[in-house]
Amino acid sequence: MKHISNHTIMLFAASTSLLMGGGDLAPVPVPAVPIPVVEKTPFYIGVAASDMRLLNQDTDEEFSATGITLQAGYIYSEYLSIELRYSQNAGSVSYENGITTTVADTDDYSTDFVNMGIYLKPAYSIDSLTLYALLGYGEVSLTNIPEGDTDRGEDGFQWGVGLSYAIDESWSLFADYMSLYSGEGFDHLAINNDNEATLVSVGISYRF
């Protein structure tokens, strides 16, 4: 039989005593698993319900409609975005003749009310709220007007102001007012009068 040294017996006894006596064992370290952070892209899209109006301020003649606005944007920085918008009436256009008598008032005026534009969007955020402006170029038009099957439109500088509320990192609610056109005449429509086209929108946007 091989000789077992006293040193070996002492090590065995010590380890057995530790196991039987419930001695404290150093915990085995578990490596931390990093949680991946999903980076949001700078792109976003949105949809809104809009109130569209073209008012002759001299005669109170007015075209109005409930429309849909689509937006697509790119966030250049915390304070500036670039945004494309397209708006069109979702149903019939209403017409009120004001003090004119050329065409009778109707809730079903057969024309399309459209606006499209590209805008710089400076913004300033306070917690979940963001104040912003819209400054850019666009064209607002009435197409397929029944009287002569004509189109009338004006293009140029457009501006607006708005407020958005971030629900989370992806979804936001927004509301804004836009001045689409303000000037004398509207193409060849009411050429001697002051006209104003406006757009008020309430919607939701999603950032990818």
Secondary structure, 3 states (H helix, E strand, C coil): CCCCCHHHHHHHHHHHHHHHCCCCCCCCCCCCCCCCCCCCCCEEEEEEEEEEEEEECCCCCEEEEEEEEEEEEEEEECCEEEEEEEEEECCCEEEECCCCCCCCCEEEECCEEEEEEEEEEEEEEECCEEEEEEEEEEEEEEEEECCCCEEEEEEEEEEEEEEEEECCCCEEEEEEEEEEEEEEEECCEEEEEEEEEEEEEEEEEEEC
